[in-house]
Amino acid sequence: MRAILSSMGAFVAAGMWPRTPLAKAIVFVLVIKLMGIAGIKAFGFPDSARPSVDAAAMARVIGLQPETK
């Protein structure tokens, strides 16, 4: 277990404090991408824009017959 934790710690440290210029550029690009994805999620797909779909609506779209009791 100690080896796994030290490996995870080294992985996080490499991401937080990159040593080489290439590693710094990679971390910078990944942070920009993460901010872009978060912005798209926040502004492009708000919760109010999601359609409410229930099982009956999906059955009509797919073409299944609704169950009768």
C-alpha positions in Angstrom: 0.0 0.0 0.0 2.9 2.3 0.8 4.3 1.9 -2.8 0.9 2.9 -4.3 0.6 6.0 -2.1 4.1 7.1 -2.9 3.5 6.6 -6.7 0.3 8.6 -6.5 2.2 11.3 -4.5 4.9 11.5 -7.1 2.3 11.7 -9.9 0.5 14.6 -8.2 3.8 16.3 -7.5 4.8 16.0 -11.1 1.6 17.7 -12.2 1.8 20.4 -9.6 5.5 21.3 -10.0 6.7 20.2 -13.5 10.4 20.3 -13.9 11.1 20.5 -17.7 9.7 23.1 -20.1 7.9 20.4 -22.0 6.2 19.1 -18.9 5.2 22.7 -18.0 3.7 23.2 -21.4 1.8 20.0 -21.2 0.4 20.9 -17.8 -0.5 24.4 -19.1 -2.4 23.0 -22.1 -4.3 20.4 -19.9 -5.3 23.2 -17.5 -6.6 25.3 -20.4 -8.6 22.3 -21.7 -10.1 21.6 -18.3 -11.2 25.2 -18.0 -12.7 25.1 -21.5 -14.6 21.9 -20.7 -15.9 23.3 -17.5 -17.0 26.5 -19.3 -18.8 24.6 -22.0 -20.5 22.5 -19.3 -21.5 25.6 -17.3 -22.7 27.9 -20.1 -23.5 25.5 -23.0 -25.6 22.9 -21.2 -27.4 24.5 -18.2 -29.7 22.3 -16.2 -32.7 24.3 -17.2 -32.1 23.4 -20.9 -32.3 19.6 -20.3 -35.5 18.1 -21.4 -37.4 16.0 -18.9 -38.0 12.6 -20.3 -39.8 9.8 -18.6 -40.2 6.1 -19.4 -43.5 6.6 -21.3 -42.0 9.3 -23.6 -39.0 7.0 -24.4 -41.3 4.1 -25.1 -43.2 6.3 -27.6 -40.0 7.4 -29.3 -38.6 3.9 -29.6 -41.9 2.5 -30.6 -42.6 0.1 -27.8 -46.1 -0.5 -26.6 -46.9 0.9 -23.1 -47.6 -1.7 -20.5 -51.2 -2.1 -19.5 -52.2 -3.3 -16.1 
